[in-house]
């Protein structure tokens, strides 16, 4: 019995090998389909991404600030006893605070107790005061540019 299965296994191996060799011979005789070396392929266009331009807030010019402050002074020059008024121009690019000095100091710039003494400006509304504008007799007199510590770096007279 053992010999019978051994002969069958050997016969199966031989027949499989013969079939494999004959299929290789027949495939070499068959017609091969040529493979193109370069085929034009349509590539989809790259979608353009619309980027929103980065807009950095621009600081107002000195003339824009001066004009806005003068207009405010024309309508609000009388302080009605207030010593400070914050954000007097809420729709402006900059934040302006009107201040009245104590009388001892205020009389050096004006003898009219109804008038404001100074504007303090935050030009880009970042919470840091960038300039102070001093008034004399109710009119803009001097602009001082401040550094990050609040120290005057330059002075401009009007």
C-alpha positions in Angstrom: 0.0 0.0 0.0 2.8 2.3 0.9 4.5 1.8 -2.4 1.3 2.5 -4.4 0.9 6.0 -2.8 4.6 6.7 -3.4 4.2 5.9 -7.1 1.1 8.1 -7.3 2.8 11.0 -5.6 5.9 10.7 -7.9 3.6 10.5 -10.9 1.8 13.7 -9.8 5.0 15.5 -9.4 6.3 14.5 -12.8 3.0 15.4 -14.5 2.9 18.8 -12.8 6.4 19.6 -13.9 5.7 18.6 -17.5 2.6 20.8 -17.5 4.5 23.7 -16.1 7.3 23.4 -18.7 4.8 23.1 -21.5 2.9 26.2 -20.3 6.1 28.2 -20.3 6.8 27.1 -23.9 3.3 28.0 -25.0 3.4 31.4 -23.3 6.7 32.3 -25.1 4.9 31.5 -28.4 1.9 33.6 -27.6 1.5 37.2 -28.8 2.6 39.8 -26.3 0.7 43.0 -25.9 3.1 45.9 -26.1 3.1 48.2 -23.1 3.3 51.9 -24.1 6.3 53.7 -22.6 4.6 57.1 -22.2 0.9 57.6 -22.1 -0.4 61.1 -21.9 -2.3 61.3 -18.6 -4.7 64.2 -18.0 -3.9 65.6 -14.6 -6.7 67.5 -12.8 -6.0 71.2 -12.3 -4.7 72.1 -8.9 -7.6 74.0 -7.2 -6.6 77.6 -6.3 -7.2 78.3 -2.7 -8.4 81.8 -2.1 -6.4 83.2 0.8 -7.7 86.0 2.8 -5.0 88.7 2.9 -3.7 89.4 6.3 -4.6 92.9 7.2 -2.6 94.5 9.9 -4.3 97.4 11.5 -2.6 100.6 10.5 -2.0 103.3 13.0 -3.7 106.5 12.2 -1.6 109.4 11.0 -0.8 112.3 13.2 -3.1 114.5 11.1 -6.0 112.0 11.5 -5.5 112.0 15.2 -5.2 115.7 15.5 -8.3 116.3 13.4 -10.3 113.8 15.5 -9.2 115.3 18.8 -9.8 118.9 17.6 -13.4 117.9 16.5 -14.0 116.3 19.9 -12.6 119.4 21.7 -15.0 121.6 19.7 -18.0 119.6 21.0 -16.7 118.5 24.4 -14.2 121.2 25.5 -16.0 121.8 28.8 -15.1 118.9 31.1 -18.1 119.5 33.4 -16.0 118.8 36.5 -14.7 115.5 35.3 -11.0 114.7 35.9 -10.9 111.9 33.3 -13.0 110.6 30.5 -12.0 107.2 28.9 -12.3 106.2 25.3 -13.7 109.5 24.1 -13.7 108.4 20.5 -15.0 104.8 20.7 -15.3 104.3 16.9 -11.8 105.6 16.1 -8.8 103.3 15.2 -7.1 104.6 18.4 -8.2 104.9 22.0 -8.1 108.4 23.5 -8.5 109.4 27.1 -9.1 113.0 28.1 -7.4 114.1 31.4 -7.6 117.2 33.6 -4.5 117.8 35.7 -4.8 118.8 39.3 -5.4 122.5 39.6 -1.8 123.1 40.8 -0.5 121.8 37.6 -3.4 122.7 35.3 -3.0 126.5 35.9 0.4 126.3 34.1 -1.4 125.4 30.9 -4.7 127.1 31.3 -6.5 129.3 33.8 -9.9 128.1 32.7 -10.9 125.3 35.0 -13.4 123.9 32.5 -10.7 122.9 30.0 -9.0 119.5 29.6 -5.2 119.3 30.1 -4.1 116.3 28.1 -5.0 113.4 25.9 -3.4 110.0 26.3 -3.5 107.8 23.2 -3.3 104.1 22.6 -2.8 104.2 18.8 -3.4 100.5 18.1 -5.7 99.7 21.0 -3.4 97.2 22.5 -3.7 98.6 26.0 -0.4 100.4 26.0 -0.3 104.3 25.8 1.8 105.4 22.8 1.5 109.1 22.9 0.3 112.0 25.1 -1.0 115.3 23.7 -0.8 118.3 25.9 -3.3 121.1 25.6 -2.7 124.8 26.3 -5.7 127.1 26.7 -8.0 124.4 25.4 -6.0 123.9 22.1 -3.6 121.1 21.1 -0.1 122.4 22.0 2.4 119.4 22.0 2.6 115.8 21.1 4.9 113.4 23.0 5.8 110.0 21.7 6.2 107.4 24.5 8.2 104.2 24.7 6.9 100.9 26.1 7.7 102.1 29.7 5.8 105.3 29.2 8.9 107.5 28.9 8.9 110.4 26.3 11.1 109.6 23.3 10.3 112.6 21.1 8.4 115.9 21.3 6.5 117.7 18.5 4.9 121.1 18.8 1.9 122.3 16.9 
